[in-house]
Every structure is written in structure tokens, then in C-alpha cells.
Amino acid sequence: MIDWRESLATVPVGNTPLVRLRRIVPAGAGEVWLKLESGNPTGSYKDRMALAVVGGALERGDVAPGDRLVEYTGGSTGTAIAYAAARAGLRFTAISSDAFAAVKLRSMDAYGAEVLIEPSEGGKITPGLIARMRDRATALAAEPNSWYTDQFGNADIRPGYAPMGAEIAAVLGERLTVLCAGVGTGGALMGTIDGLEDADCKPDLVVLEPTESPLLTTGTGGPHRVEGVGVGFAPPFLDRARISDVRTVGQDEAVAMCRRLAAEEGMLCGTSTGLNVVAAVRLAVEQGSDSVIATFGVDNGAKYLEGGLFG
Ligand SMILES: Cc1ncc(COP(=O)(O)O)c(C=O)c1O
């Protein structure tokens, strides 16, 4: 039997670079720093939560090697769980759909996951589709030797991101004035702020959402193309009392920023990163040369090459 502790302890997750953006930030603006998470094994910060969830479940004995994890997912989270499951000697069944990028489904499959496809209506992500995926996942998770990872409620997720805050604090310390980022579950943003606060860093927290799905700003979501954020319901991990501000960024601005990041800074990133950087640069301009803004480079843009993000 594989030693899951040793196997999970030897993964190259975290300790990613924090890079200062220079070319796309106008003169006279503050500093903008990007936590470049594309270097994690499956190419996104989701590897941090997957390790925390899988490690926590094994540690408590919720699952044992050979058992099966179950989740409903559109991609990045599922790929990260598939990876952590493979490392730990667990099986993984992902409930997904033809509405999500084919490359993400193939990645889960490549890591040995069973990928069950819930058919969409014409490739659209709709509340009905999500509800069917969730129902199928909870039914499967009730079977013997199966366990629901629960990406929208698992208590291991937020602490799983705390090291990201510690890593940012180690570079910027108390100079950091603002942390801003788009949210899906809110796990990455809240976990990071916990890690920063543990290191006595207390930046303002600015939450971002697509202009086309302004749930936090107006109470109503909507369809948009920024994968992973603005999911149309309240982000379960978001602590609204800790937030300084909520800002919206248009999906076309996010796409344009991805293209600039690739061509001008040499960073190939996904759309949610484009959204993060648009807002970070805006804040750095507004707050002036003394400001220090950090945000997340969530994932690697390579998986969006087929989807037209880069033209
Ligand atoms: C590409 C991408 N960006 C951003 C997010 C948002 O992260 P979180 O759920 O931690 O708020 C996700 C989450 O699925 C994602 O897949």
C-alpha cells in the first residue's frame, strides 16, 4: 500500500513566484504584484485546496486509500482533486458536463478520474444543469466507500490557502496595502487573507466580479465568460464583514488584459487572472505611487488556447 503521507508531502505545490508587473502599469501608479500560481502541478491555485481536502480527509479517517472521492466540477477544481487523489491512492469520480472546456475534462481523465458527463442544453451552463450535477454527485457519494469532497463547504479549503498569504507576506510584509481578486467560492481570497493576518499584514480586501454577473454588487448574477468566478450565488467562504470594497470588471476588459499580459509581460494566464489584473492596475493608479497591490495569477492560459481567449 502506498504511504499517502509521504506521497502528499512530496508534491511541488505552493511556494510560487510573486512577480512585480512593470510594463502594463502606468508611470506614477503604485506597485502591482501577481502571485503566479500556474507553476502548481495542474496549473492553478486549486492544487492547494485539493491537497488540503484530500490530506484532511485521510488524516481524520473520513477516507482510506482505495476509497472513492466524488465531486461535481467544471474543470480546474476537478483536475486538482484528480491529481491529489492519484498521489494519495484514492479513486475519484467527477460529475461534469459537455458545457465545460474539453481540455479540462481530458485532464481529469488523464489523472485517472472517472468523468461522468451530465448533458447540457446546447453547451450552456445553467442553474438546472448545475443542480443535476450536484444531485448526481451527492447520490454517488452516498454509496459505500465514497466521500463527497464538497468544494463549496469543506472546512479544509480556507486554511489550505493560508500559505499563499504567508508567502505574499514574506515578500511584501506590511508594505502591502490591498489584496484584490475575483471569487468563485471565495476560498482562495479568504484563506490568503488569513495567512497574511497571521503574519501581521492587514491589507484592504477588494472583491471583484464580472460586470456581466454583478451578484455581490446588485444581488443578481448573469451569464458571462470569466470561468471560475461570478458563479451566480453568494460565495460560501466570503466573509463580507472583512471586505473593504466590491468592484466589477467587464469580461472584454479581462480578455484584453490576458492578451497584454502574454504579449507584454510574457505571462500566459486565464480569464479570471485578466480580471484580477485589470482591477489591480486600476487600484494602483487610483491610490498612487505609495500603494502596493497584490492579486492572483490563478491559472495557466494554455488551457484556454482552444477557446479563443488569445484570438
Ligand atoms: C479559473 C478560476 N479562477 C478563479 C476561481 C475562484 O477561486 P475561489 O473558488 O477560490 O474563489 C476559480 C474557482 O473555481 C477558477 O477555476
PDBQT file of the ligand as one rigid body, heavy atoms in Angstrom, charges set to zero:
ROOT
HETATM    1  C1  LIG A 401     -10.088  29.747 -13.190  1.00  0.00    +0.000 C 
HETATM    2  C2  LIG A 401     -10.610  30.097 -11.840  1.00  0.00    +0.000 A 
HETATM    3  N1  LIG A 401     -10.438  31.354 -11.364  1.00  0.00    +0.000 NA
HETATM    4  C3  LIG A 401     -10.895  31.717 -10.145  1.00  0.00    +0.000 A 
HETATM    5  C4  LIG A 401     -11.581  30.820  -9.330  1.00  0.00    +0.000 A 
HETATM    6  C5  LIG A 401     -12.112  31.293  -7.988  1.00  0.00    +0.000 C 
HETATM    7  O1  LIG A 401     -11.466  30.689  -6.883  1.00  0.00    +0.000 OA
HETATM    8  P1  LIG A 401     -12.222  30.513  -5.484  1.00  0.00    +0.000 P 
HETATM    9  O2  LIG A 401     -13.263  29.450  -5.690  1.00  0.00    +0.000 OA
HETATM   10  O3  LIG A 401     -11.189  30.102  -4.500  1.00  0.00    +0.000 OA
HETATM   11  O4  LIG A 401     -12.866  31.826  -5.126  1.00  0.00    +0.000 OA
HETATM   12  C6  LIG A 401     -11.785  29.518  -9.788  1.00  0.00    +0.000 A 
HETATM   13  C7  LIG A 401     -12.540  28.550  -8.964  1.00  0.00    +0.000 C 
HETATM   14  O5  LIG A 401     -13.046  27.559  -9.463  1.00  0.00    +0.000 OA
HETATM   15  C8  LIG A 401     -11.288  29.138 -11.063  1.00  0.00    +0.000 A 
HETATM   16  O6  LIG A 401     -11.473  27.887 -11.549  1.00  0.00    +0.000 OA
ENDROOT
TORSDOF 0
